[in-house]
Amino acid sequence: MGKLLNYQMNNFDVCIIGGGPGGYTAAIEAERKGLKVLLVEKKSLGGTCLNLGCIPTKSLLKSAELYSDILKNQNKLFNISNLSINFDEIIKNSQKNIKRLLSGLEYLINNKKITYINGNAKFKDKKTIKVSCNKKEEVYNSDIFIISTGSIPKNPKNIMPDNNIIYDSDGILQLSNLPKSILIVGGGYIGIEFAFFFNSLGSEVTIVEDQKSILSVMDTEIINELKKNFKGKGIKIEENSKVSINKKNENHIDVNINNSKFFYEKILVATGRQPLTEGLDIESLDIKLNNKNFIITDSNYKTNVENIFAIGDVTEGPMLAHRASFDGFRIIDNIYGDKINTKISVPSCVYCQPEIATIGSTEDSLLENKINFKKAITPFKSNGKSIAQGENRGFCKIMVDKEFKILGAHIIGKGATEMISELNILMSNDLSIESIINTVYPHPTLSEIIYECCLQLIGRERHI
Ligand SMILES: Cc1cc2nc3c(=O)[nH]c(=O)nc-3n(C[C@H](O)[C@H](O)[C@H](O)COP(=O)(O)OP(=O)(O)OC[C@H]3O[C@@H](n4cnc5c(N)ncnc54)[C@H](O)[C@@H]3O)c2cc1C
């Protein structure tokens, strides 16, 4: 009888492995459908996004932005003496924000009919997992499995983080002192955000990138505008460059960049991320991975094993929290309800200042693929709110096809990340810019820049 009860208790409709934005969203959606749900997370709910990614970095960036803004206005708008940073508090504040959101998420999951286990999951067979937790191992069965195990930093073999002098993006979040100088290896969005953070607080910052450009997948005009701003702030950018380590000791590290010698106090390695499937024992089920070790799925998130699905960073696609949570939102409908076309347009954002937000094709790729387009650019400095805020760097660039549907939109400027979604609504719903033109925009707002840019596309611009 005990065995039977145990069997019933450990039998689920759907089991989700990984409690990041992909996994916990899928769990909430599955519970809403009335399914018996098991969610297994080996570390902390919220995954990389909440604990090591989006939230701590955005908290750090806000402190850096605030400090830059005060410095800019010091002894101009305000008389402030003895202004200095409290690095320890800046780090503590980011950790405090994590805790606050984590307790909200834990409350949410614990107050739903979701069985949540804080343990490490490993497949036994295609309908069973073993979960180790507090040195005990329990077996659980489920009809459906959703793998949402995310990703971890990918480090070059010649610059391995020790999280003492050479850090990865996880370790740098615990740094105890502001370094005098820091080399950031990798000019993707993580490297760029940390470059802004350290430079704003006063560190000497160099970014070294082995591709021909930092943020190489982005639109060239956007990259050039960012570089202009970063160089103006004193951030050094070395592109098409290779770095190797000569010597390190407690106080500094001696590196070679393109055969010249440099010294830094710290290094941050931000050379990308790799999918995390290690320890799941998916090899025993012969789940297919691609050549970069991402789990291969079809457009309904299904792997080559009938009842096993995968979402988020562990699958190929933009390694971003909003993609993962959108996957988590869609997958339950796809498995248990109406199959929805999973073709989505995913915006990319960089939260340095000026911020960057982009969606769809770059101008370079439209030209390369010989796609006809019309383009308009509206500078932030033509906008009342930007001027009033004292921050008017940047521009909004929109490219449309002959039906005035958006092919690509790229914004650089303060507030860009809050502006991109309205353009994404058009793209994702196959609407033309007419929907914007027929809308009354509140004044003064930054979103009027988008309105103005759309007016320009139909030849009715006002402010430029
Ligand atoms: C520094 C940094 C900044 C970032 N900033 C942004 C940003 O501003 N915006 C944005 O959109 N994205 C950002 N990201 C990316 C974002 O964090 C990820 O894209 C997102 O977290 C992916 O969600 P996920 O659910 O797929 O995986 P994850 O969030 O990685 O969650 C996977 C979870 O699975 C758990 N797990 C793994 N294996 C097992 C197992 N065997 N058993 C049980 N549990 C397991 C892990 O512990 C983890 O908690 C950032 C990332 C970093 C590193």
The ligand as an SDF file (V2000), in Angstrom:
LIG
                    3D

 53 58  0  0  0  0  0  0  0  0999 V2000
   25.7050   38.4420  -16.9480 C   0  0  0  0  0  0  0  0  0  0  0  0
   24.4500   38.1030  -17.6880 C   0  0  0  0  0  0  0  0  0  0  0  0
   23.5390   39.0970  -17.9870 C   0  0  0  0  0  0  0  0  0  0  0  0
   22.3750   38.7870  -18.6580 C   0  0  0  0  0  0  0  0  0  0  0  0
   21.4950   39.7840  -18.9400 N   0  0  0  0  0  0  0  0  0  0  0  0
   20.3770   39.5120  -19.6330 C   0  0  0  0  0  0  0  0  0  0  0  0
   19.4400   40.5210  -19.9210 C   0  0  0  0  0  0  0  0  0  0  0  0
   19.6150   41.6810  -19.5380 O   0  0  0  0  0  0  0  0  0  0  0  0
   18.3310   40.2020  -20.6140 N   0  0  0  0  0  0  0  0  0  0  0  0
   18.1050   38.9250  -21.0530 C   0  0  0  0  0  0  0  0  0  0  0  0
   17.0760   38.6830  -21.6940 O   0  0  0  0  0  0  0  0  0  0  0  0
   18.9680   37.9240  -20.7890 N   0  0  0  0  0  0  0  0  0  0  0  0
   20.0920   38.1900  -20.0820 C   0  0  0  0  0  0  0  0  0  0  0  0
   20.9530   37.1630  -19.7800 N   0  0  0  0  0  0  0  0  0  0  0  0
   20.6650   35.8130  -20.2910 C   0  0  0  0  0  0  0  0  0  0  0  0
   19.5910   35.1070  -19.4370 C   0  0  0  0  0  0  0  0  0  0  0  0
   20.0310   35.0630  -18.1030 O   0  0  0  0  0  0  0  0  0  0  0  0
   19.3430   33.7090  -19.9760 C   0  0  0  0  0  0  0  0  0  0  0  0
   19.0590   33.7800  -21.3510 O   0  0  0  0  0  0  0  0  0  0  0  0
   18.1670   33.0540  -19.2740 C   0  0  0  0  0  0  0  0  0  0  0  0
   18.4050   32.9330  -17.8940 O   0  0  0  0  0  0  0  0  0  0  0  0
   17.8930   31.6670  -19.8640 C   0  0  0  0  0  0  0  0  0  0  0  0
   16.8150   31.0880  -19.2040 O   0  0  0  0  0  0  0  0  0  0  0  0
   16.6500   29.5030  -19.1120 P   0  0  0  0  0  0  0  0  0  0  0  0
   15.4130   29.2650  -18.3340 O   0  0  0  0  0  0  0  0  0  0  0  0
   16.7650   28.9130  -20.4610 O   0  0  0  0  0  0  0  0  0  0  0  0
   17.9370   29.0010  -18.3180 O   0  0  0  0  0  0  0  0  0  0  0  0
   18.5860   29.4370  -16.9290 P   0  0  0  0  0  0  0  0  0  0  0  0
   18.1100   30.7460  -16.4780 O   0  0  0  0  0  0  0  0  0  0  0  0
   20.0510   29.2520  -17.1050 O   0  0  0  0  0  0  0  0  0  0  0  0
   18.0100   28.3710  -15.9100 O   0  0  0  0  0  0  0  0  0  0  0  0
   18.3520   27.0300  -15.9950 C   0  0  0  0  0  0  0  0  0  0  0  0
   18.2390   26.4330  -14.6160 C   0  0  0  0  0  0  0  0  0  0  0  0
   18.3570   25.0010  -14.7320 O   0  0  0  0  0  0  0  0  0  0  0  0
   19.0110   24.5320  -13.5790 C   0  0  0  0  0  0  0  0  0  0  0  0
   19.5590   23.1930  -13.8830 N   0  0  0  0  0  0  0  0  0  0  0  0
   20.5360   22.8930  -14.7600 C   0  0  0  0  0  0  0  0  0  0  0  0
   20.7450   21.5650  -14.7760 N   0  0  0  0  0  0  0  0  0  0  0  0
   19.8770   21.0170  -13.8850 C   0  0  0  0  0  0  0  0  0  0  0  0
   19.6270   19.6970  -13.4460 C   0  0  0  0  0  0  0  0  0  0  0  0
   20.3020   18.6510  -13.9410 N   0  0  0  0  0  0  0  0  0  0  0  0
   18.6730   19.5040  -12.4990 N   0  0  0  0  0  0  0  0  0  0  0  0
   17.9680   20.5570  -11.9860 C   0  0  0  0  0  0  0  0  0  0  0  0
   18.1830   21.8310  -12.3650 N   0  0  0  0  0  0  0  0  0  0  0  0
   19.1210   22.0560  -13.3050 C   0  0  0  0  0  0  0  0  0  0  0  0
   20.0950   25.5770  -13.3380 C   0  0  0  0  0  0  0  0  0  0  0  0
   20.5390   25.5420  -11.9900 O   0  0  0  0  0  0  0  0  0  0  0  0
   19.3470   26.8640  -13.6770 C   0  0  0  0  0  0  0  0  0  0  0  0
   18.8040   27.4680  -12.5290 O   0  0  0  0  0  0  0  0  0  0  0  0
   22.1100   37.4370  -19.0600 C   0  0  0  0  0  0  0  0  0  0  0  0
   23.0180   36.4230  -18.7360 C   0  0  0  0  0  0  0  0  0  0  0  0
   24.1700   36.7440  -18.0660 C   0  0  0  0  0  0  0  0  0  0  0  0
   25.1330   35.6370  -17.7140 C   0  0  0  0  0  0  0  0  0  0  0  0
  1  2  1  0
  2  3  1  0
  2 52  2  0
  3  4  2  0
  4  5  1  0
  4 50  1  0
  5  6  2  0
  6  7  1  0
  6 13  1  0
  7  8  2  0
  7  9  1  0
  9 10  1  0
 10 11  2  0
 10 12  1  0
 12 13  2  0
 13 14  1  0
 14 15  1  0
 14 50  1  0
 15 16  1  0
 16 17  1  0
 16 18  1  0
 18 19  1  0
 18 20  1  0
 20 21  1  0
 20 22  1  0
 22 23  1  0
 23 24  1  0
 24 25  2  0
 24 26  1  0
 24 27  1  0
 27 28  1  0
 28 29  2  0
 28 30  1  0
 28 31  1  0
 31 32  1  0
 32 33  1  0
 33 34  1  0
 33 48  1  0
 34 35  1  0
 35 36  1  0
 35 46  1  0
 36 37  1  0
 36 45  1  0
 37 38  2  0
 38 39  1  0
 39 40  1  0
 39 45  2  0
 40 41  1  0
 40 42  2  0
 42 43  1  0
 43 44  2  0
 44 45  1  0
 46 47  1  0
 46 48  1  0
 48 49  1  0
 50 51  2  0
 51 52  1  0
 52 53  1  0
M  END
$$$$
